[in-house]
Amino acid sequence: MKDSNSLLLKITCFLLLFSSICHAGAIAPQVCHRGNCVTVEVVSKREDMERGLMYRSHLEQNRGMLFVFTADDKHLFWMKNMHFNLDILWIGVDGRIIFIGQNIPACSSDPCPIYAPDQKSRFVLELNSGYTASHRWNAGDKLDLKGI
């Protein structure tokens, strides 16, 4: 009986250790700056990029959507069929913020304005309106893209 309890304890410990190792690799992607992080939904497929945050009623606090493009370009965004305003950040391949569009309004009727920086970027990050101002994120700042 003592040996079976010992074996059961060893198996339980192994499973707990294995479980923690597996979950450690499953950390949600984040974009961080000065110790302040937002958990991001990463999109890179064309159809997901086209839909973006359309039709959603809100974006959770400290959450965002990160668009990952395969090439640097002047990526165009609009706010068609959005239900809330956003801050949109264009980010270079080096992680530096190229441009921030703050408090970009939702658009429910055509034609909707198109937003783009005058420089090329590799990533675009959408955050709740006011996030960049309240956390002092500025053009030129370096972001840490974790798990992306």
Backbone hydrogen bonds in HBPLUS format (Angstrom, degrees):
<---DONOR---> <-ACCEPTOR-->    atom                        ^
c    i                          cat <-CA-CA->   ^        H-A-AA   ^      H-
h    n   atom  resd res      DA  || num        DHA   H-A  angle D-A-AA Bond
n    s   type  num  typ     dist DA aas  dist angle  dist       angle   num
A0005-ASN N   A0001-MET O   3.00 MM   4  6.27 154.7  2.07 151.2 157.8     1
A0006-SER N   A0002-LYS O   3.00 MM   4  6.19 154.0  2.07 144.4 151.9     2
A0007-LEU N   A0003-ASP O   2.89 MM   4  6.07 156.7  1.95 145.3 151.7     3
A0008-LEU N   A0004-SER O   2.88 MM   4  6.02 157.7  1.93 142.7 149.1     4
A0009-LEU N   A0005-ASN O   2.91 MM   4  6.08 154.7  1.97 144.4 151.2     5
A0010-LYS N   A0006-SER O   2.94 MM   4  6.21 157.1  2.00 147.1 153.2     6
A0011-ILE N   A0007-LEU O   2.90 MM   4  6.16 160.3  1.94 152.6 157.9     7
A0012-THR N   A0008-LEU O   2.92 MM   4  6.09 161.2  1.95 148.0 153.5     8
A0013-CYS N   A0009-LEU O   2.90 MM   4  6.12 162.1  1.93 150.1 154.9     9
A0014-PHE N   A0010-LYS O   2.92 MM   4  6.10 158.4  1.97 147.2 153.3    10
A0015-LEU N   A0011-ILE O   2.90 MM   4  6.14 163.7  1.93 153.2 157.3    11
A0016-LEU N   A0012-THR O   2.95 MM   4  6.17 158.3  2.00 151.1 157.1    12
A0017-LEU N   A0013-CYS O   2.92 MM   4  6.09 161.6  1.95 149.8 155.0    13
A0018-PHE N   A0014-PHE O   2.79 MM   4  5.97 166.6  1.81 155.2 159.4    14
A0019-SER N   A0015-LEU O   2.85 MM   4  5.92 157.6  1.90 143.6 150.2    15
A0020-SER N   A0016-LEU O   3.00 MM   4  6.21 157.3  2.05 146.1 151.6    16
A0021-ILE N   A0017-LEU O   3.00 MM   4  6.24 152.8  2.07 149.8 157.4    17
A0022-CYS N   A0018-PHE O   2.96 MM   4  6.19 160.5  2.00 151.1 156.2    18
A0023-HIS N   A0019-SER O   2.96 MM   4  6.17 162.7  1.99 150.7 155.3    19
A0024-ALA N   A0020-SER O   2.94 MM   4  5.96 140.1  2.10 136.4 146.9    20
A0026-ALA N   A0023-HIS O   2.98 MM   3  4.96 151.4  2.06 101.7 110.9    21
A0040-VAL N   A0029-PRO O   2.92 MM  11  5.68 166.3  1.94 139.3 143.7    22
A0030-GLN N   A0146-LYS O   2.91 MM 116  5.06 158.1  1.96 139.6 146.7    23
A0146-LYS N   A0030-GLN O   2.75 MM 116  5.06 149.6  1.84 151.8 159.6    24
A0031-VAL N   A0038-VAL O   2.93 MM   7  5.44 154.2  2.00 152.2 160.2    25
A0038-VAL N   A0031-VAL O   2.91 MM   7  5.44 155.5  1.97 145.3 152.3    26
A0032-CYS N   A0144-ASP O   2.88 MM 112  5.02 162.2  1.91 140.0 146.1    27
A0144-ASP N   A0032-CYS O   2.85 MM 112  5.02 166.9  1.87 146.8 151.1    28
A0033-HIS N   A0036-ASN O   2.81 MM   3  5.21 150.0  1.90 139.5 149.2    29
A0036-ASN N   A0033-HIS O   2.92 MM   3  5.21 160.7  1.95 115.6 121.4    30
A0039-THR N   A0062-ASN O   3.07 MM  23  6.43 151.6  2.16 155.8 147.0    31
A0064-GLY N   A0039-THR O   2.98 MM  25  6.31 134.8  2.19 150.8 153.4    32
A0041-GLU N   A0064-GLY O   2.91 MM  23  6.32 155.3  1.97 144.9 149.6    33
A0066-LEU N   A0041-GLU O   2.86 MM  25  6.01 157.9  1.91 142.9 150.3    34
A0043-VAL N   A0066-LEU O   2.87 MM  23  6.18 165.0  1.89 162.3 163.6    35
A0068-VAL N   A0043-VAL O   2.93 MM  25  6.20 167.0  1.95 164.4 167.5    36
A0048-ASP N   A0045-LYS O   3.10 MM   3  5.36 120.8  2.47 104.5 119.1    37
A0049-MET N   A0045-LYS O   2.91 MM   4  6.16 155.5  1.97 157.8 166.0    38
A0050-GLU N   A0046-ARG O   2.88 MM   4  6.14 155.7  1.94 154.3 160.8    39
A0051-ARG N   A0047-GLU O   3.21 MM   4  6.33 149.2  2.31 135.8 142.9    40
A0052-GLY N   A0048-ASP O   2.81 MM   4  5.89 162.1  1.84 149.0 154.9    41
A0054-MET N   A0051-ARG O   2.90 MM   3  5.62 158.9  1.94 152.2 154.8    42
A0056-ARG N   A0053-LEU O   3.24 MM   3  5.78 163.2  2.27 132.0 134.9    43
A0055-TYR N   A0081-ASN O   2.95 MM  26  5.84 173.4  1.95 160.0 159.7    44
A0065-MET N   A0126-GLU O   3.06 MM  61  5.20 151.1  2.15 137.4 146.4    45
A0126-GLU N   A0065-MET O   2.87 MM  61  5.20 165.7  1.89 150.9 155.6    46
A0067-PHE N   A0124-VAL O   2.74 MM  57  5.06 173.3  1.74 160.4 161.9    47
A0124-VAL N   A0067-PHE O   3.08 MM  57  5.06 149.0  2.18 135.8 143.3    48
A0069-PHE N   A0122-ARG O   3.11 MM  53  5.53 162.2  2.14 171.7 177.0    49
A0073-ASP N   A0121-SER O   3.02 MM  48  5.50 150.2  2.11 142.3 147.0    50
A0121-SER N   A0073-ASP O   2.81 MM  48  5.50 157.5  1.86 139.8 138.9    51
A0077-PHE N   A0115-TYR O   2.88 MM  38  5.15 156.8  1.93 148.6 156.0    52
A0115-TYR N   A0077-PHE O   2.65 MM  38  5.15 170.5  1.66 162.4 165.8    53
A0082-MET N   A0079-MET O   3.25 MM   3  5.55 141.9  2.41 136.8 129.4    54
A0107-CYS N   A0079-MET O   3.00 MM  28  5.23 147.8  2.11 142.6 132.7    55
A0081-ASN N   A0107-CYS O   2.91 MM  26  6.04 128.1  2.19 163.0 178.1    56
A0086-LEU N   A0104-ILE O   3.03 MM  18  5.22 155.0  2.10 140.3 146.0    57
A0104-ILE N   A0086-LEU O   2.67 MM  18  5.22 151.7  1.75 172.3 162.1    58
A0087-ASP N   A0127-LEU O   2.88 MM  40  5.16 162.6  1.91 140.4 145.7    59
A0127-LEU N   A0087-ASP O   2.89 MM  40  5.16 165.7  1.91 158.7 162.2    60
A0088-ILE N   A0101-GLY O   2.84 MM  13  5.05 159.6  1.88 144.6 150.8    61
A0101-GLY N   A0088-ILE O   2.75 MM  13  5.05 171.9  1.75 158.4 160.5    62
A0089-LEU N   A0125-LEU O   2.82 MM  36  5.01 164.2  1.84 148.1 153.6    63
A0125-LEU N   A0089-LEU O   2.78 MM  36  5.01 159.4  1.83 146.9 154.0    64
A0090-TRP N   A0099-PHE O   2.90 MM   9  5.27 165.9  1.92 156.0 160.8    65
A0098-ILE N   A0090-TRP O   2.72 MM   8  5.47 160.2  1.76 152.6 158.5    66
A0099-PHE N   A0090-TRP O   3.37 MM   9  5.27 156.1  2.43 135.0 138.0    67
A0091-ILE N   A0123-PHE O   2.84 MM  32  4.97 175.6  1.84 143.9 144.7    68
A0122-ARG N   A0091-ILE O   2.90 MM  31  6.09 158.3  1.94 146.9 151.6    69
A0123-PHE N   A0091-ILE O   2.97 MM  32  4.97 172.9  1.98 152.7 152.8    70
A0092-GLY N   A0096-ARG O   2.86 MM   4  5.37 164.3  1.89 158.9 158.8    71
A0095-GLY N   A0092-GLY O   2.88 MM   3  5.31 163.9  1.91 118.6 121.7    72
A0143-LEU N   A0095-GLY O   2.79 MM  48  5.13 164.2  1.81 135.3 140.9    73
A0097-ILE N   A0141-ASP O   2.83 MM  44  5.56 159.2  1.87 160.2 166.2    74
A0140-GLY N   A0097-ILE O   2.72 MM  43  5.12 163.3  1.74 139.6 145.4    75
A0131-TYR N   A0128-ASN O   3.12 MM   3  5.77 161.3  2.16 140.7 142.3    76
A0134-SER N   A0130-GLY O   3.01 MM   4  6.10 167.7  2.03 153.7 157.6    77
A0135-HIS N   A0131-TYR O   2.99 MM   4  6.08 140.9  2.15 148.5 158.2    78
A0137-TRP N   A0132-THR O   2.87 MM   5  4.84 161.6  1.91 141.4 146.7    79
A0136-ARG N   A0133-ALA O   3.26 MM   3  4.96 159.6  2.30  97.6 103.6    80
A0141-ASP N   A0138-ASN O   3.03 MM   3  5.66 163.1  2.06 136.8 140.8    81
